[in-house]
């Protein structure tokens, strides 16, 4: 079973994912896949794909997700590590398209990018002896059905848009911009933690 602990990529590791092709590989590995299958998808030799995947694995961008037997061979399946999204072309993006609001990968990318920004801001604030202005809010909600969940999401989006519209002042010369993140995902019960090892 692959280790699903989060990893914060340091600048020295980012070079491994700096090329457009490796970013395409990372995008393809949001779900577990093998070098053999990726070679077919990208119409490249397995050796070339394997080289890039080894470099991504060494840097901590991808990890072994499992193995499968196919035609008498054992294929090793790899997938992106969560915080590898931090360095992708969407780094720092705040806007999520309406179609992506219920996307697992969009939420992960947003959270990972925000975490990387927060770490860099913390280091910057410390270097200048300044306080970092932040706000955190966490809560839980239980909804009775998928329909109720959808209604809650729509109400929440409308409320946030109204509050942002009320306080947003893009014309302020002395104003300071902040990123606002809102996300939700199923609560991980203690019984599930024990079974999955996550």
Buried (B, 14 or more C-beta within 10 A) or exposed (E): EBEEEEBEBEEEBBEBBEEEEBBBBBEBBBEBBBBBBBBEEBEBEBEEBBEBBBBBBEBBBBBBBEEEEEEEEEBBBBBBBBBBBBBBEBEEBEEBEEEBBEEEEBBBBBBBBBBBBEEEBEEEBEEEEEEEEEEEEEEEEEEEEEEEBEEEBEEEEEEEEEEEEEEEEEEEEEEEEEEEEBEBEEEEEEEEEEEEEE
